[in-house]
Amino acid sequence: MTFNAEQAACLSGCTRRQLRYWKNTGLVQPAEVEFTSGGARRDRYDFRNLVELRTIVAMLQRGISLQKIRRTLHYLREHTDFSRPLAECKLVTDGSTIFEICESAASILDTLRRGQVAFCIAVDGITEELSSRLLEMTRDREDFLGRLMA
């Protein structure tokens, strides 16, 4: 299923002017191009295009500049195997930079600092580990006190 430019803009939350600009500057390319019998060009966007467009719109709404989005996309196109990284990568932002979550859940890459590795610490894993250690410590303490009292 494909969508014309007007439908793609409406569904993704961008304007037709933004869509045209992003296409002309290479940020997002339509999935298909049709030519009418009169020679007019009609761009067709697929679902993955809509995801790319919506991702860009969401980042812009959260204060990420178009320049940072372009730099991120440039980095991802050069350093990943994804053909459409904005639709395929897992991205996280803190408002000033954009991180790609790697396959290894233990690290993320800062796309604006040429892939500098940042480490992710999963708090839920830490709490589970501490809970089991505390439970073990409580058992050991009870065993020790039981032996002392005996």
Helices and strands as residue ranges (DSSP letters): E 3-4, H 5-12, H 16-24, E 32-35, E 41-45, H 47-61, H 66-79, H 85-88, E 91-93, E 98-101, E 107-110, G 111-113, E 116-119, H 123-149
